[in-house]
Amino acid sequence: MALPGQGKLAAMTTPYYLPACCTALNDHWPLPVAVPGVRLLSTRFDPSQLQADDFNRCAIEPIKAVAKRQAEYLAGRLCAREALRRVTGQGHVPASGADRAPQWPAGTCGSISHSTGWAGAVVGLSRQWQSLGLDIEQLIPAERAQRLAGEILTAAELERLQGLSESAQAQLITLTFSLKESLFKALYPLTLKRFYFHDAELLTVDAQQGQLRLLLDLSPEWQAGALLNGQFTEFEGYLLSLISIEQSAKK
C-alpha cells in the first residue's frame, strides 16, 4: 500500500509465519510528525482468507470470535509483535487483559488499531514515552456523520460545524471521533479509568495536528483542563491519528 510521500513500499520479511489473510508488514511512518524511537507497523487483511490453523502457525493465542474479529485481532498482534521486535529486539505478543486492553511488556508502551481491511500498531520505550494512542477509521459518510454528531461532539464542537459543507462536516466529525479514540487509548493505561466522547474537546486543528482538552478528572495527574496534542493523516479513505505522551509532558 503506497502512502503519501512514501512512494513504493518494499515487501518486508519477518522471522514469523505470515498468514495468507495478511499482506507483508509495512514498517513506515505516514503521519506528518516523526515520534523519536517509535515504530509503526501495519498490514492489510482479508477475513475471507483466514485459515483454521493461522493462529497456531503464527504462535499467537487464538480468540473465540467470528472470522472478521479473528482476522483483525491476528493482524493487529502480528503488527504489535514485529513493532516490539524492532524496538526492543524481542518479539513478544501482547496478551489481552481482563479489560481487553493489550498488555505491553515492561519497559514499553504501545497501541493497536484496526479498521476495515487495515491493522497497525505503534510501539515505543517507556523511558521516552508515557503512553501512545493510535486510531484508524474509515471516513464517515456525510449522512451517517450527521446522525452521530451529537454522540461524538460537545456543544462547542457542534457550533464549529456551522457554515461547513456536508463533506467538510463529515471529515471534521470523523477526525474528532478518531482523535478522541486515540486520546482514550493514550490515557486509559495511565489512569485505568474509562471516559467518553463528551469528556474531551477538540480545540484546534491545523496542518494535520490538533489539540484536545480533557473535561473531567481521571487521576491526580490527569485532571480537567489538561491539554494534549495529536496528529493525523488521510489515505485511501482512511484517517489515521496518534497521540503520543512524552515522559516529560506536564499534566
C-alpha positions in Angstrom: 0.0 0.0 0.0 1.6 3.3 -1.1 1.0 6.2 1.3 1.6 9.9 0.6 5.2 10.8 0.5 6.5 7.2 0.6 6.4 6.0 -3.0 6.6 2.2 -3.3 6.9 0.2 -0.1 9.1 -2.9 -0.4 7.8 -6.2 1.0 9.2 -6.7 4.5 10.3 -10.1 5.7 10.0 -11.1 9.4 11.1 -14.2 11.2 7.5 -15.2 11.7 4.9 -17.1 9.7 2.8 -14.7 7.6 -0.8 -16.0 7.0 -2.5 -15.6 3.7 -5.1 -13.3 5.2 -2.4 -10.6 5.7 -0.1 -8.7 3.4 3.6 -8.3 4.1 4.0 -6.0 7.1 5.0 -2.4 6.4 7.4 -0.5 8.6 6.5 3.1 7.8 5.5 6.5 9.1 2.6 8.1 7.1 1.9 10.6 9.9 3.2 14.2 9.4 5.4 14.4 12.5 8.1 11.9 13.5 8.0 10.5 17.0 11.5 9.6 18.1 12.1 5.9 18.9 8.5 4.9 18.0 7.8 2.3 15.2 4.6 1.9 13.3 3.9 -1.5 11.6 0.8 -2.1 9.5 -0.8 -4.7 7.3 -3.9 -5.1 5.1 -6.0 -8.1 6.0 -8.8 -10.1 4.4 -11.0 -12.2 6.8 -12.1 -14.4 3.9 -8.5 -15.7 3.6 -8.2 -16.7 7.3 -7.3 -20.4 7.8 -8.2 -22.5 10.8 -4.6 -23.0 11.8 -3.4 -19.5 11.3 -3.2 -18.6 15.0 -1.3 -21.8 15.7 1.2 -21.3 12.8 1.7 -17.6 13.9 2.3 -18.7 17.5 -0.4 -16.4 18.7 -3.1 -17.4 21.3 -6.4 -17.8 19.4 -9.6 -16.0 20.3 -13.2 -17.2 20.1 -14.9 -14.8 17.7 -16.4 -14.5 14.2 -13.9 -14.6 11.3 -13.8 -10.8 11.0 -12.8 -10.3 14.6 -10.3 -13.1 14.5 -8.6 -11.7 11.4 -8.3 -8.1 12.7 -7.0 -9.4 16.1 -4.5 -11.6 14.4 -3.4 -8.8 12.1 -3.0 -6.3 14.9 -1.0 -8.8 17.1 1.3 -9.6 14.1 2.0 -5.8 13.8 2.5 -5.4 17.5 4.9 -8.3 17.8 7.0 -7.0 14.9 7.0 -3.4 16.2 8.2 -4.7 19.6 10.9 -6.7 17.9 12.2 -3.7 16.0 12.1 -1.5 19.1 13.4 -4.0 21.7 14.9 -6.9 19.8 12.3 -9.2 21.4 9.1 -10.2 19.5 6.5 -10.5 22.3 2.8 -10.8 21.6 0.8 -8.5 23.9 -1.8 -10.5 25.8 -5.3 -9.1 26.4 -6.1 -8.0 29.9 -9.3 -8.5 31.8 -10.4 -5.1 30.3 -9.4 -6.4 26.8 -6.6 -3.8 26.6 -3.2 -5.0 25.3 -0.7 -5.8 28.0 2.7 -4.4 26.8 6.0 -5.9 28.1 7.8 -4.0 30.9 9.7 -1.0 29.6 7.5 -0.5 26.6 4.2 1.2 25.6 2.1 0.8 22.5 -1.3 0.9 20.8 -3.1 -1.3 18.3 -5.8 -0.2 15.9 -7.8 -1.7 13.0 -10.5 -0.7 10.6 -12.0 -2.5 7.6 -9.1 -4.3 6.0 -6.3 -2.4 7.8 -4.5 -3.0 11.0 -1.5 -1.4 12.7 0.5 -1.0 15.9 2.8 1.6 17.4 5.5 0.8 20.0 7.9 2.9 21.9 10.1 2.7 25.1 8.7 3.8 28.4 11.8 5.8 29.2 10.8 8.1 26.4 7.0 7.8 26.3 4.4 7.5 29.0 1.8 6.3 26.5 0.8 6.1 22.9 -2.7 6.1 21.4 -3.3 5.0 17.8 -6.6 5.0 15.9 -7.6 4.2 12.3 -11.0 5.0 10.9 -12.7 4.9 7.6 -14.1 8.4 6.7 -17.7 8.5 7.9 -20.3 9.1 5.1 -22.0 12.5 5.4 -25.5 11.2 6.2 -24.2 8.9 9.0 -21.9 11.6 10.3 -24.9 13.9 10.8 -26.6 11.1 12.8 -23.6 10.5 15.0 -22.6 14.2 15.5 -24.5 14.6 18.8 -23.0 11.5 20.3 -19.4 12.4 19.4 -19.2 16.2 19.6 -19.6 18.6 22.5 -21.8 21.7 22.2 -18.8 23.8 21.3 -17.7 21.3 18.7 -21.1 21.2 17.2 -21.1 25.0 16.8 -17.9 24.8 14.8 -19.7 22.7 12.2 -21.8 25.7 11.2 -21.1 27.1 7.8 -19.2 24.0 6.6 -20.3 21.9 3.7 -21.7 18.4 4.4 -18.5 16.7 3.3 -16.4 19.1 5.4 -18.6 18.4 8.4 -18.3 14.6 7.9 -14.5 15.0 7.7 -14.3 17.0 10.9 -16.7 14.6 12.7 -14.5 11.7 11.7 -11.4 13.5 12.8 -12.9 14.4 16.2 -14.0 10.8 16.6 -10.6 9.4 15.8 -8.6 11.8 17.9 -10.8 11.2 20.9 -10.3 7.4 20.4 -6.6 8.0 20.3 -6.9 10.1 23.5 -8.7 7.3 25.3 -6.1 4.7 24.2 -3.3 7.0 25.4 -4.9 7.9 28.8 -6.6 4.7 29.8 -3.3 2.8 30.5 -2.2 5.7 32.7 -5.4 6.1 34.7 -7.3 2.8 34.3 -10.5 5.0 34.1 -12.9 4.9 31.2 -14.3 8.1 29.7 -16.4 9.0 26.8 -16.7 11.4 23.8 -18.2 14.3 25.7 -15.4 14.1 28.3 -12.9 15.7 26.0 -13.0 18.5 23.4 -11.1 19.2 20.2 -9.9 22.8 20.5 -7.9 23.4 17.3 -7.0 21.7 14.1 -4.1 23.0 12.0 -1.7 21.4 9.4 -2.6 17.7 10.3 -2.3 18.4 14.0 -4.9 19.0 16.7 -5.1 19.9 20.4 -7.6 18.4 22.8 -8.7 19.4 26.3 -9.7 16.9 29.0 -13.1 17.9 30.5 -13.1 15.7 33.6 -10.7 14.4 36.3 -9.3 11.0 35.6 -6.5 10.9 38.2 -4.4 13.3 40.3 -2.0 13.5 37.4 -4.6 13.9 34.6 -7.3 16.4 35.5 -9.9 18.5 33.7 -8.2 21.2 31.7 -5.2 19.1 30.7 -4.1 19.8 27.1 -2.8 17.1 24.7 -1.7 17.3 21.1 -2.4 14.8 18.4 -1.5 14.4 14.7 -3.3 12.8 11.8 -3.2 11.9 8.1 -5.7 10.7 5.5 -5.0 8.0 2.9 -7.1 5.7 0.7 -10.4 6.6 2.5 -8.9 6.1 6.0 -8.0 8.6 8.7 -5.1 7.7 11.0 -4.5 9.6 14.2 -1.9 9.3 17.0 -1.5 10.9 20.5 2.0 10.4 22.0 2.6 11.5 25.6 6.3 12.1 26.5 7.7 11.2 29.9 8.4 14.9 30.4 4.8 16.0 29.5 3.2 18.3 32.0 -0.3 17.3 33.2 
